[in-house]
Amino acid sequence: MENNNFTGNSNQMIDFLGNRWNFDCLGCAIVKGEVQIPGGIIYEGKHAILGADPEIPIPGFLIINVKRHIYSFSQLNKEERNEIGNLITYAEKALKELKIVDEVTLVQEERSKHLHIWIFPNYDWMAEKFGKGISYLREIAEYAKNNHNEENSRKVLEVIENIKEYLKKHNITE
Ligand SMILES: [Zn+2]
């Protein structure tokens, strides 16, 4: 995996359903609808979008993509901070209450040019195979990409639908 791909700074990607996309900025292209991520948008707020990671097929691996082309939490205004905080909270509640995973890891890298937050589900198989902690995330992501199959795609898409349903039933501002 290219270093740039991992941060979302590449200008192209092939998603886990096999679709090829070209763009100047992936975050902006998703906001404009020029890139359709697998499973579609899970939740769209005024300032941010929740979706599944388009390249790494792990059920419940979510990304919060901020709508503005900014790179840092320090650039967020109050309204954006509120919405993103709520979205992180409810995305994590969905993962736990739907019993997809008991524990997550949040990642945000400022070297990525468009602000997005990874909500990475920590499955037991990951700890058993690779160990615990953020140093293994890259290996786990590469493993998931390289060992992908149709059954796995189906599971990822099913979890996306379940989280969409969960978020429809809950008011994330409460
Ligand atoms: Zn952008």
Backbone and ligand atoms as CSV (ligand in chain L), in Angstrom:
chain,resi,resn,atom,element,x,y,z
A,1,MET,N,N,0.855,-1.201,0.000
A,1,MET,CA,C,0.000,0.000,0.000
A,1,MET,C,C,0.886,1.244,0.000
A,2,GLU,N,N,0.574,2.156,-0.906
A,2,GLU,CA,C,1.324,3.407,-0.961
A,2,GLU,C,C,1.073,4.211,0.303
A,3,ASN,N,N,2.089,4.911,0.742
A,3,ASN,CA,C,1.945,5.750,1.912
A,3,ASN,C,C,0.813,6.762,1.738
A,4,ASN,N,N,0.745,7.343,0.523
A,4,ASN,CA,C,-0.283,8.356,0.259
A,4,ASN,C,C,-1.686,7.777,0.287
A,5,ASN,N,N,-1.827,6.533,-0.175
A,5,ASN,CA,C,-3.146,5.912,-0.147
A,5,ASN,C,C,-3.660,5.819,1.266
A,6,PHE,N,N,-2.760,5.477,2.166
A,6,PHE,CA,C,-3.160,5.237,3.539
A,6,PHE,C,C,-3.680,6.510,4.201
A,7,THR,N,N,-3.159,7.653,3.805
A,7,THR,CA,C,-3.615,8.908,4.405
A,7,THR,C,C,-4.778,9.516,3.637
A,8,GLY,N,N,-5.126,8.939,2.491
A,8,GLY,CA,C,-6.170,9.534,1.668
A,8,GLY,C,C,-5.636,10.668,0.806
A,9,ASN,N,N,-4.314,10.755,0.625
A,9,ASN,CA,C,-3.749,11.830,-0.189
A,9,ASN,C,C,-3.486,11.417,-1.632
A,10,SER,N,N,-3.819,10.190,-1.982
A,10,SER,CA,C,-3.632,9.736,-3.354
A,10,SER,C,C,-4.697,10.369,-4.251
A,11,ASN,N,N,-4.495,10.319,-5.572
A,11,ASN,CA,C,-5.489,10.878,-6.499
A,11,ASN,C,C,-6.337,9.809,-7.162
A,12,GLN,N,N,-6.157,8.573,-6.734
A,12,GLN,CA,C,-7.004,7.510,-7.269
A,12,GLN,C,C,-7.142,6.387,-6.258
A,13,MET,N,N,-8.203,5.631,-6.405
A,13,MET,CA,C,-8.339,4.448,-5.569
A,13,MET,C,C,-9.220,3.434,-6.286
A,14,ILE,N,N,-9.043,2.175,-5.898
A,14,ILE,CA,C,-9.969,1.131,-6.313
A,14,ILE,C,C,-10.662,0.696,-5.029
A,15,ASP,N,N,-12.005,0.878,-4.978
A,15,ASP,CA,C,-12.686,0.530,-3.735
A,15,ASP,C,C,-12.820,-0.989,-3.598
A,16,PHE,N,N,-13.315,-1.446,-2.447
A,16,PHE,CA,C,-13.299,-2.900,-2.212
A,16,PHE,C,C,-14.343,-3.646,-3.044
A,17,LEU,N,N,-15.203,-2.898,-3.769
A,17,LEU,CA,C,-16.116,-3.554,-4.706
A,17,LEU,C,C,-15.521,-3.608,-6.118
A,18,GLY,N,N,-14.309,-3.031,-6.249
A,18,GLY,CA,C,-13.609,-3.104,-7.530
A,18,GLY,C,C,-13.804,-1.894,-8.429
A,19,ASN,N,N,-14.502,-0.863,-7.938
A,19,ASN,CA,C,-14.690,0.361,-8.734
A,19,ASN,C,C,-13.448,1.238,-8.639
A,20,ARG,N,N,-13.062,1.798,-9.804
A,20,ARG,CA,C,-11.900,2.667,-9.827
A,20,ARG,C,C,-12.348,4.128,-9.856
A,21,TRP,N,N,-11.731,4.960,-9.021
A,21,TRP,CA,C,-12.110,6.370,-8.922
A,21,TRP,C,C,-10.879,7.259,-9.054
A,22,ASN,N,N,-11.054,8.397,-9.731
A,22,ASN,CA,C,-10.005,9.416,-9.809
A,22,ASN,C,C,-10.548,10.725,-9.237
A,23,PHE,N,N,-9.681,11.480,-8.584
A,23,PHE,CA,C,-10.146,12.716,-7.923
A,23,PHE,C,C,-8.942,13.571,-7.556
A,24,ASP,N,N,-9.215,14.863,-7.295
A,24,ASP,CA,C,-8.159,15.736,-6.773
A,24,ASP,C,C,-8.017,15.516,-5.274
A,25,CYS,N,N,-9.186,15.432,-4.609
A,25,CYS,CA,C,-9.181,15.206,-3.166
A,25,CYS,C,C,-10.322,14.242,-2.853
A,26,LEU,N,N,-10.013,13.118,-2.266
A,26,LEU,CA,C,-11.048,12.100,-2.001
A,26,LEU,C,C,-12.146,12.655,-1.093
A,27,GLY,N,N,-11.755,13.364,-0.043
A,27,GLY,CA,C,-12.733,13.911,0.901
A,27,GLY,C,C,-13.724,14.830,0.194
A,28,CYS,N,N,-13.219,15.737,-0.645
A,28,CYS,CA,C,-14.082,16.672,-1.384
A,28,CYS,C,C,-14.938,15.916,-2.404
A,29,ALA,N,N,-14.356,14.909,-3.059
A,29,ALA,CA,C,-15.094,14.147,-4.076
A,29,ALA,C,C,-16.261,13.380,-3.449
A,30,ILE,N,N,-16.085,12.883,-2.238
A,30,ILE,CA,C,-17.178,12.191,-1.536
A,30,ILE,C,C,-18.281,13.195,-1.188
A,31,VAL,N,N,-17.878,14.370,-0.712
A,31,VAL,CA,C,-18.858,15.404,-0.347
A,31,VAL,C,C,-19.683,15.821,-1.569
A,32,LYS,N,N,-19.016,15.962,-2.733
A,32,LYS,CA,C,-19.714,16.392,-3.957
A,32,LYS,C,C,-20.481,15.258,-4.627
A,33,GLY,N,N,-20.293,14.040,-4.154
A,33,GLY,CA,C,-20.973,12.904,-4.772
A,33,GLY,C,C,-20.270,12.393,-6.020
A,34,GLU,N,N,-19.035,12.879,-6.248
A,34,GLU,CA,C,-18.277,12.440,-7.429
A,34,GLU,C,C,-17.679,11.052,-7.215
A,35,VAL,N,N,-17.507,10.688,-5.958
A,35,VAL,CA,C,-17.102,9.325,-5.596
A,35,VAL,C,C,-18.232,8.739,-4.755
A,36,GLN,N,N,-18.716,7.576,-5.178
A,36,GLN,CA,C,-19.737,6.889,-4.379
A,36,GLN,C,C,-19.067,5.756,-3.601
A,37,ILE,N,N,-19.048,5.907,-2.295
A,37,ILE,CA,C,-18.369,4.919,-1.471
A,37,ILE,C,C,-19.232,3.661,-1.329
A,38,PRO,N,N,-18.594,2.482,-1.196
A,38,PRO,CA,C,-19.360,1.237,-1.069
A,38,PRO,C,C,-20.361,1.302,0.089
A,39,GLY,N,N,-21.591,0.906,-0.218
A,39,GLY,CA,C,-22.631,0.935,0.810
A,39,GLY,C,C,-23.308,2.291,0.931
A,40,GLY,N,N,-22.746,3.302,0.278
A,40,GLY,CA,C,-23.335,4.638,0.303
A,40,GLY,C,C,-23.045,5.378,1.600
A,41,ILE,N,N,-23.578,6.585,1.676
A,41,ILE,CA,C,-23.369,7.412,2.868
A,41,ILE,C,C,-24.232,6.862,4.007
A,42,ILE,N,N,-23.624,6.633,5.138
A,42,ILE,CA,C,-24.353,6.078,6.293
A,42,ILE,C,C,-25.153,7.175,6.978
A,43,TYR,N,N,-24.529,8.329,7.143
A,43,TYR,CA,C,-25.222,9.470,7.767
A,43,TYR,C,C,-24.633,10.745,7.186
A,44,GLU,N,N,-25.512,11.651,6.787
A,44,GLU,CA,C,-25.029,12.953,6.315
A,44,GLU,C,C,-25.562,14.044,7.215
A,45,GLY,N,N,-24.660,14.762,7.853
A,45,GLY,CA,C,-25.040,15.913,8.661
A,45,GLY,C,C,-24.785,17.188,7.872
A,46,LYS,N,N,-24.864,18.318,8.559
A,46,LYS,CA,C,-24.621,19.600,7.895
A,46,LYS,C,C,-23.119,19.784,7.608
A,47,HIS,N,N,-22.287,19.215,8.470
A,47,HIS,CA,C,-20.847,19.484,8.386
A,47,HIS,C,C,-19.978,18.257,8.149
A,48,ALA,N,N,-20.549,17.091,8.265
A,48,ALA,CA,C,-19.725,15.877,8.142
A,48,ALA,C,C,-20.557,14.717,7.614
A,49,ILE,N,N,-19.837,13.747,7.057
A,49,ILE,CA,C,-20.454,12.556,6.484
A,49,ILE,C,C,-19.847,11.324,7.164
A,50,LEU,N,N,-20.707,10.367,7.472
A,50,LEU,CA,C,-20.215,9.091,8.001
A,50,LEU,C,C,-20.378,8.031,6.919
A,51,GLY,N,N,-19.305,7.286,6.669
A,51,GLY,CA,C,-19.365,6.199,5.690
A,51,GLY,C,C,-18.400,5.108,6.093
A,52,ALA,N,N,-18.405,4.024,5.323
A,52,ALA,CA,C,-17.432,2.961,5.566
A,52,ALA,C,C,-16.144,3.305,4.830
A,53,ASP,N,N,-15.033,2.800,5.311
A,53,ASP,CA,C,-13.786,2.985,4.577
A,53,ASP,C,C,-13.945,2.341,3.195
A,54,PRO,N,N,-13.691,3.099,2.115
A,54,PRO,CA,C,-13.946,2.543,0.782
A,54,PRO,C,C,-12.948,1.479,0.335
A,55,GLU,N,N,-11.762,1.468,0.928
A,55,GLU,CA,C,-10.701,0.580,0.433
A,55,GLU,C,C,-10.435,-0.616,1.325
A,56,ILE,N,N,-10.778,-0.493,2.594
A,56,ILE,CA,C,-10.392,-1.543,3.540
A,56,ILE,C,C,-11.646,-2.233,4.060
A,57,PRO,N,N,-11.897,-3.460,3.579
A,57,PRO,CA,C,-13.160,-4.134,3.893
A,57,PRO,C,C,-13.146,-4.837,5.245
A,58,ILE,N,N,-13.417,-4.058,6.282
A,58,ILE,CA,C,-13.568,-4.614,7.630
A,58,ILE,C,C,-14.958,-4.182,8.113
A,59,PRO,N,N,-15.825,-5.122,8.497
A,59,PRO,CA,C,-17.166,-4.730,8.927
A,59,PRO,C,C,-17.111,-3.742,10.094
A,60,GLY,N,N,-17.775,-2.601,9.918
A,60,GLY,CA,C,-17.803,-1.605,10.988
A,60,GLY,C,C,-16.623,-0.650,10.986
A,61,PHE,N,N,-15.759,-0.736,9.984
A,61,PHE,CA,C,-14.664,0.231,9.880
A,61,PHE,C,C,-15.246,1.499,9.244
A,62,LEU,N,N,-15.368,2.551,10.051
A,62,LEU,CA,C,-16.083,3.755,9.629
A,62,LEU,C,C,-15.150,4.948,9.489
A,63,ILE,N,N,-15.582,5.891,8.647
A,63,ILE,CA,C,-14.830,7.132,8.493
A,63,ILE,C,C,-15.777,8.316,8.610
A,64,ILE,N,N,-15.381,9.276,9.423
A,64,ILE,CA,C,-16.104,10.544,9.452
A,64,ILE,C,C,-15.315,11.501,8.570
A,65,ASN,N,N,-15.977,11.960,7.515
A,65,ASN,CA,C,-15.339,12.863,6.560
A,65,ASN,C,C,-15.954,14.253,6.752
A,66,VAL,N,N,-15.111,15.210,7.136
A,66,VAL,CA,C,-15.605,16.564,7.357
A,66,VAL,C,C,-15.861,17.204,5.990
A,67,LYS,N,N,-16.909,18.010,5.861
A,67,LYS,CA,C,-17.266,18.535,4.540
A,67,LYS,C,C,-16.291,19.591,4.024
A,68,ARG,N,N,-15.823,20.468,4.923
A,68,ARG,CA,C,-14.900,21.511,4.476
A,68,ARG,C,C,-13.529,20.920,4.213
A,69,HIS,N,N,-12.832,21.499,3.225
A,69,HIS,CA,C,-11.469,21.038,2.927
A,69,HIS,C,C,-10.491,21.684,3.909
A,70,ILE,N,N,-10.418,21.086,5.070
A,70,ILE,CA,C,-9.477,21.526,6.096
A,70,ILE,C,C,-8.753,20.280,6.591
A,71,TYR,N,N,-7.686,20.443,7.324
A,71,TYR,CA,C,-6.900,19.254,7.682
A,71,TYR,C,C,-6.780,18.998,9.183
A,72,SER,N,N,-7.304,19.928,10.006
A,72,SER,CA,C,-7.017,19.829,11.436
A,72,SER,C,C,-8.247,20.123,12.290
A,73,PHE,N,N,-8.333,19.445,13.412
A,73,PHE,CA,C,-9.373,19.757,14.400
A,73,PHE,C,C,-9.270,21.225,14.840
A,74,SER,N,N,-8.049,21.777,14.804
A,74,SER,CA,C,-7.862,23.157,15.272
A,74,SER,C,C,-8.533,24.166,14.342
A,75,GLN,N,N,-8.955,23.725,13.145
A,75,GLN,CA,C,-9.620,24.627,12.191
A,75,GLN,C,C,-11.148,24.546,12.264
A,76,LEU,N,N,-11.655,23.673,13.108
A,76,LEU,CA,C,-13.103,23.491,13.176
A,76,LEU,C,C,-13.777,24.617,13.941
A,77,ASN,N,N,-14.974,24.990,13.478
A,77,ASN,CA,C,-15.749,25.945,14.261
A,77,ASN,C,C,-16.631,25.183,15.254
A,78,LYS,N,N,-17.338,25.952,16.085
A,78,LYS,CA,C,-18.081,25.337,17.178
A,78,LYS,C,C,-19.156,24.368,16.678
A,79,GLU,N,N,-19.881,24.791,15.644
A,79,GLU,CA,C,-20.951,23.938,15.097
A,79,GLU,C,C,-20.393,22.622,14.545
A,80,GLU,N,N,-19.274,22.725,13.857
A,80,GLU,CA,C,-18.640,21.523,13.300
A,80,GLU,C,C,-18.161,20.603,14.420
A,81,ARG,N,N,-17.559,21.208,15.451
A,81,ARG,CA,C,-17.070,20.399,16.582
A,81,ARG,C,C,-18.223,19.648,17.235
A,82,ASN,N,N,-19.341,20.348,17.428
A,82,ASN,CA,C,-20.502,19.710,18.049
A,82,ASN,C,C,-20.981,18.525,17.220
A,83,GLU,N,N,-21.149,18.769,15.921
A,83,GLU,CA,C,-21.683,17.699,15.078
A,83,GLU,C,C,-20.720,16.510,15.013
A,84,ILE,N,N,-19.441,16.782,14.880
A,84,ILE,CA,C,-18.460,15.698,14.777
A,84,ILE,C,C,-18.373,14.913,16.091
A,85,GLY,N,N,-18.428,15.639,17.210
A,85,GLY,CA,C,-18.426,14.966,18.513
A,85,GLY,C,C,-19.627,14.039,18.646
A,86,ASN,N,N,-20.794,14.533,18.239
A,86,ASN,CA,C,-22.000,13.708,18.307
A,86,ASN,C,C,-21.908,12.503,17.373
A,87,LEU,N,N,-21.360,12.759,16.201
A,87,LEU,CA,C,-21.259,11.679,15.210
A,87,LEU,C,C,-20.306,10.575,15.691
A,88,ILE,N,N,-19.190,10.950,16.277
A,88,ILE,CA,C,-18.263,9.956,16.830
A,88,ILE,C,C,-18.975,9.154,17.924
A,89,THR,N,N,-19.649,9.876,18.801
A,89,THR,CA,C,-20.343,9.219,19.917
A,89,THR,C,C,-21.361,8.204,19.407
A,90,TYR,N,N,-22.207,8.632,18.458
A,90,TYR,CA,C,-23.274,7.733,17.999
A,90,TYR,C,C,-22.767,6.622,17.080
A,91,ALA,N,N,-21.706,6.880,16.343
A,91,ALA,CA,C,-21.119,5.808,15.528
A,91,ALA,C,C,-20.565,4.730,16.463
A,92,GLU,N,N,-19.915,5.146,17.535
A,92,GLU,CA,C,-19.373,4.176,18.498
A,92,GLU,C,C,-20.490,3.451,19.238
A,93,LYS,N,N,-21.548,4.192,19.598
A,93,LYS,CA,C,-22.687,3.550,20.264
A,93,LYS,C,C,-23.312,2.494,19.337
A,94,ALA,N,N,-23.434,2.818,18.062
A,94,ALA,CA,C,-24.001,1.862,17.098
A,94,ALA,C,C,-23.146,0.594,17.057
A,95,LEU,N,N,-21.835,0.750,16.952
A,95,LEU,CA,C,-20.943,-0.420,16.881
A,95,LEU,C,C,-21.068,-1.302,18.118
A,96,LYS,N,N,-21.200,-0.657,19.272
A,96,LYS,CA,C,-21.280,-1.420,20.528
A,96,LYS,C,C,-22.678,-2.002,20.745
A,97,GLU,N,N,-23.700,-1.183,20.554
A,97,GLU,CA,C,-25.066,-1.661,20.834
A,97,GLU,C,C,-25.541,-2.672,19.807
A,98,LEU,N,N,-25.042,-2.590,18.596
A,98,LEU,CA,C,-25.378,-3.609,17.588
A,98,LEU,C,C,-24.465,-4.840,17.719
A,99,LYS,N,N,-23.615,-4.797,18.734
A,99,LYS,CA,C,-22.703,-5.896,19.057
A,99,LYS,C,C,-21.789,-6.272,17.885
A,100,ILE,N,N,-21.354,-5.247,17.176
A,100,ILE,CA,C,-20.413,-5.473,16.078
A,100,ILE,C,C,-19.015,-5.618,16.670
A,101,VAL,N,N,-18.723,-4.762,17.644
A,101,VAL,CA,C,-17.408,-4.805,18.286
A,101,VAL,C,C,-17.516,-4.126,19.657
A,102,ASP,N,N,-16.657,-4.541,20.592
A,102,ASP,CA,C,-16.710,-3.977,21.953
A,102,ASP,C,C,-15.785,-2.785,22.131
A,103,GLU,N,N,-14.827,-2.664,21.220
A,103,GLU,CA,C,-13.782,-1.658,21.424
A,103,GLU,C,C,-13.368,-1.074,20.071
A,104,VAL,N,N,-13.116,0.232,20.044
A,104,VAL,CA,C,-12.663,0.863,18.797
A,104,VAL,C,C,-11.384,1.656,19.035
A,105,THR,N,N,-10.724,2.021,17.930
A,105,THR,CA,C,-9.572,2.920,17.988
A,105,THR,C,C,-9.868,4.097,17.067
A,106,LEU,N,N,-9.714,5.307,17.578
A,106,LEU,CA,C,-9.904,6.492,16.740
A,106,LEU,C,C,-8.551,6.950,16.224
A,107,VAL,N,N,-8.511,7.326,14.921
A,107,VAL,CA,C,-7.258,7.820,14.339
A,107,VAL,C,C,-7.552,9.057,13.501
A,108,GLN,N,N,-6.735,10.071,13.678
A,108,GLN,CA,C,-6.816,11.252,12.818
A,108,GLN,C,C,-5.403,11.748,12.594
A,109,GLU,N,N,-5.007,11.838,11.328
A,109,GLU,CA,C,-3.643,12.243,11.015
A,109,GLU,C,C,-3.654,13.579,10.286
A,110,GLU,N,N,-2.921,14.544,10.805
A,110,GLU,CA,C,-2.899,15.855,10.147
A,110,GLU,C,C,-2.082,15.843,8.862
A,111,ARG,N,N,-1.325,14.789,8.607
A,111,ARG,CA,C,-0.607,14.736,7.322
A,111,ARG,C,C,-1.556,14.408,6.173
A,112,SER,N,N,-2.770,14.010,6.496
A,112,SER,CA,C,-3.787,13.851,5.466
A,112,SER,C,C,-4.357,15.230,5.140
A,113,LYS,N,N,-4.507,15.529,3.838
A,113,LYS,CA,C,-4.874,16.909,3.474
A,113,LYS,C,C,-6.341,17.241,3.739
A,114,HIS,N,N,-7.198,16.221,3.853
A,114,HIS,CA,C,-8.630,16.486,4.108
A,114,HIS,C,C,-9.027,15.779,5.405
A,115,LEU,N,N,-9.523,16.551,6.334
A,115,LEU,CA,C,-9.801,16.038,7.681
A,115,LEU,C,C,-10.799,14.880,7.680
A,116,HIS,N,N,-10.340,13.752,8.143
A,116,HIS,CA,C,-11.227,12.614,8.357
A,116,HIS,C,C,-10.764,11.855,9.589
A,117,ILE,N,N,-11.716,11.200,10.202
A,117,ILE,CA,C,-11.429,10.473,11.440
A,117,ILE,C,C,-11.768,9.016,11.210
A,118,TRP,N,N,-10.830,8.166,11.492
A,118,TRP,CA,C,-11.059,6.730,11.389
A,118,TRP,C,C,-11.671,6.216,12.676
A,119,ILE,N,N,-12.727,5.423,12.548
A,119,ILE,CA,C,-13.231,4.678,13.697
A,119,ILE,C,C,-12.963,3.218,13.371
A,120,PHE,N,N,-11.908,2.718,13.965
A,120,PHE,CA,C,-11.401,1.390,13.612
A,120,PHE,C,C,-11.894,0.368,14.630
A,121,PRO,N,N,-12.639,-0.656,14.176
A,121,PRO,CA,C,-13.152,-1.642,15.122
A,121,PRO,C,C,-12.065,-2.639,15.533
A,122,ASN,N,N,-11.933,-2.857,16.813
A,122,ASN,CA,C,-10.915,-3.799,17.302
A,122,ASN,C,C,-11.547,-5.175,17.515
A,123,TYR,N,N,-11.326,-6.061,16.554
A,123,TYR,CA,C,-11.837,-7.434,16.668
A,123,TYR,C,C,-10.805,-8.325,17.369
A,124,ASP,N,N,-11.318,-9.387,18.002
A,124,ASP,CA,C,-10.415,-10.324,18.688
A,124,ASP,C,C,-9.381,-10.929,17.726
A,125,TRP,N,N,-9.848,-11.255,16.496
A,125,TRP,CA,C,-8.909,-11.895,15.551
A,125,TRP,C,C,-7.712,-11.000,15.242
A,126,MET,N,N,-7.920,-9.689,15.321
A,126,MET,CA,C,-6.815,-8.764,15.030
A,126,MET,C,C,-5.751,-8.846,16.122
A,127,ALA,N,N,-6.227,-8.828,17.372
A,127,ALA,CA,C,-5.292,-8.911,18.503
A,127,ALA,C,C,-4.565,-10.246,18.491
A,128,GLU,N,N,-5.319,-11.323,18.159
A,128,GLU,CA,C,-4.700,-12.654,18.144
A,128,GLU,C,C,-3.651,-12.772,17.048
A,129,LYS,N,N,-3.955,-12.205,15.893
A,129,LYS,CA,C,-3.070,-12.363,14.743
A,129,LYS,C,C,-1.915,-11.366,14.744
A,130,PHE,N,N,-2.201,-10.135,15.175
A,130,PHE,CA,C,-1.192,-9.076,15.026
A,130,PHE,C,C,-0.748,-8.446,16.345
A,131,GLY,N,N,-1.523,-8.599,17.397
A,131,GLY,CA,C,-1.221,-7.913,18.652
A,131,GLY,C,C,-2.116,-6.700,18.796
A,132,LYS,N,N,-2.033,-6.079,19.961
A,132,LYS,CA,C,-2.904,-4.924,20.227
A,132,LYS,C,C,-2.164,-3.616,20.024
A,133,GLY,N,N,-2.927,-2.560,19.761
A,133,GLY,CA,C,-2.330,-1.228,19.720
A,133,GLY,C,C,-2.284,-0.648,18.321
A,134,ILE,N,N,-2.060,0.681,18.239
A,134,ILE,CA,C,-2.158,1.361,16.952
A,134,ILE,C,C,-1.026,0.985,15.994
A,135,SER,N,N,0.081,0.453,16.522
A,135,SER,CA,C,1.183,0.109,15.616
A,135,SER,C,C,0.792,-1.002,14.647
A,136,TYR,N,N,-0.288,-1.743,14.956
A,136,TYR,CA,C,-0.678,-2.859,14.095
A,136,TYR,C,C,-1.763,-2.498,13.084
A,137,LEU,N,N,-2.285,-1.279,13.176
A,137,LEU,CA,C,-3.422,-0.932,12.313
A,137,LEU,C,C,-3.104,-1.062,10.828
A,138,ARG,N,N,-1.932,-0.642,10.456
A,138,ARG,CA,C,-1.560,-0.693,9.048
A,138,ARG,C,C,-1.486,-2.138,8.542
A,139,GLU,N,N,-0.853,-3.001,9.342
A,139,GLU,CA,C,-0.759,-4.425,8.977
A,139,GLU,C,C,-2.148,-5.052,8.869
A,140,ILE,N,N,-3.005,-4.717,9.824
A,140,ILE,CA,C,-4.366,-5.268,9.823
A,140,ILE,C,C,-5.118,-4.796,8.582
A,141,ALA,N,N,-4.972,-3.519,8.258
A,141,ALA,CA,C,-5.648,-2.958,7.077
A,141,ALA,C,C,-5.152,-3.654,5.804
A,142,GLU,N,N,-3.855,-3.859,5.703
A,142,GLU,CA,C,-3.294,-4.525,4.518
A,142,GLU,C,C,-3.773,-5.967,4.438
A,143,TYR,N,N,-3.818,-6.627,5.579
A,143,TYR,CA,C,-4.294,-8.016,5.631
A,143,TYR,C,C,-5.743,-8.089,5.148
A,144,ALA,N,N,-6.576,-7.150,5.620
A,144,ALA,CA,C,-7.999,-7.151,5.232
A,144,ALA,C,C,-8.153,-6.925,3.733
A,145,LYS,N,N,-7.322,-6.067,3.175
A,145,LYS,CA,C,-7.373,-5.810,1.723
A,145,LYS,C,C,-6.944,-7.039,0.922
A,146,ASN,N,N,-5.882,-7.677,1.403
A,146,ASN,CA,C,-5.309,-8.813,0.658
A,146,ASN,C,C,-6.101,-10.103,0.816
A,147,ASN,N,N,-6.924,-10.203,1.877
A,147,ASN,CA,C,-7.668,-11.441,2.119
A,147,ASN,C,C,-9.171,-11.228,1.942
A,148,HIS,N,N,-9.480,-10.337,1.019
A,148,HIS,CA,C,-10.868,-9.961,0.801
A,148,HIS,C,C,-11.582,-10.970,-0.103
A,149,ASN,N,N,-12.857,-11.239,0.207
A,149,ASN,CA,C,-13.666,-12.085,-0.684
A,149,ASN,C,C,-15.114,-11.599,-0.691
A,150,GLU,N,N,-15.951,-12.265,-1.495
A,150,GLU,CA,C,-17.332,-11.812,-1.655
A,150,GLU,C,C,-18.143,-11.898,-0.370
A,151,GLU,N,N,-17.924,-12.955,0.371
A,151,GLU,CA,C,-18.613,-13.160,1.650
A,151,GLU,C,C,-18.305,-11.987,2.599
A,152,ASN,N,N,-17.034,-11.581,2.565
A,152,ASN,CA,C,-16.595,-10.476,3.398
A,152,ASN,C,C,-17.261,-9.155,2.966
A,153,SER,N,N,-17.346,-8.930,1.643
A,153,SER,CA,C,-18.038,-7.737,1.117
A,153,SER,C,C,-19.471,-7.691,1.608
A,154,ARG,N,N,-20.136,-8.843,1.551
A,154,ARG,CA,C,-21.532,-8.944,1.953
A,154,ARG,C,C,-21.682,-8.546,3.423
A,155,LYS,N,N,-20.776,-9.042,4.250
A,155,LYS,CA,C,-20.801,-8.741,5.686
A,155,LYS,C,C,-20.581,-7.238,5.942
A,156,VAL,N,N,-19.616,-6.662,5.219
A,156,VAL,CA,C,-19.332,-5.229,5.386
A,156,VAL,C,C,-20.570,-4.412,5.010
A,157,LEU,N,N,-21.217,-4.766,3.893
A,157,LEU,CA,C,-22.390,-4.022,3.424
A,157,LEU,C,C,-23.583,-4.204,4.370
A,158,GLU,N,N,-23.703,-5.397,4.937
A,158,GLU,CA,C,-24.786,-5.667,5.891
A,158,GLU,C,C,-24.624,-4.800,7.148
A,159,VAL,N,N,-23.403,-4.727,7.643
A,159,VAL,CA,C,-23.134,-3.896,8.829
A,159,VAL,C,C,-23.410,-2.419,8.526
A,160,ILE,N,N,-23.079,-1.964,7.323
A,160,ILE,CA,C,-23.362,-0.583,6.919
A,160,ILE,C,C,-24.874,-0.324,7.016
A,161,GLU,N,N,-25.679,-1.262,6.482
A,161,GLU,CA,C,-27.143,-1.096,6.524
A,161,GLU,C,C,-27.652,-1.060,7.963
A,162,ASN,N,N,-27.103,-1.923,8.813
A,162,ASN,CA,C,-27.524,-1.957,10.216
A,162,ASN,C,C,-27.196,-0.645,10.931
A,163,ILE,N,N,-26.054,-0.063,10.626
A,163,ILE,CA,C,-25.676,1.206,11.264
A,163,ILE,C,C,-26.550,2.345,10.731
A,164,LYS,N,N,-26.890,2.302,9.433
A,164,LYS,CA,C,-27.815,3.309,8.873
A,164,LYS,C,C,-29.140,3.267,9.634
A,165,GLU,N,N,-29.662,2.057,9.825
A,165,GLU,CA,C,-30.930,1.879,10.545
A,165,GLU,C,C,-30.832,2.416,11.968
A,166,TYR,N,N,-29.736,2.078,12.626
A,166,TYR,CA,C,-29.510,2.529,14.011
A,166,TYR,C,C,-29.546,4.067,14.071
A,167,LEU,N,N,-28.859,4.711,13.146
A,167,LEU,CA,C,-28.760,6.172,13.193
A,167,LEU,C,C,-30.070,6.848,12.792
A,168,LYS,N,N,-30.895,6.153,12.010
A,168,LYS,CA,C,-32.227,6.688,11.683
A,168,LYS,C,C,-33.110,6.705,12.928
A,169,LYS,N,N,-32.906,5.720,13.793
A,169,LYS,CA,C,-33.749,5.585,14.987
A,169,LYS,C,C,-33.295,6.470,16.140
A,170,HIS,N,N,-32.110,7.059,16.027
A,170,HIS,CA,C,-31.575,7.871,17.122
A,170,HIS,C,C,-31.328,9.295,16.659
A,171,ASN,N,N,-31.609,10.232,17.538
A,171,ASN,CA,C,-31.302,11.628,17.243
A,171,ASN,C,C,-29.899,11.910,17.772
A,172,ILE,N,N,-28.958,12.104,16.849
A,172,ILE,CA,C,-27.559,12.184,17.278
A,172,ILE,C,C,-27.255,13.471,18.055
A,173,THR,N,N,-28.175,14.430,18.054
A,173,THR,CA,C,-27.908,15.675,18.808
A,173,THR,C,C,-28.336,15.565,20.255
A,174,GLU,N,N,-28.902,14.411,20.624
A,174,GLU,CA,C,-29.376,14.264,22.020
A,174,GLU,C,C,-28.369,13.523,22.883
L,1,ZN,ZN,ZN,-10.813,18.049,0.260
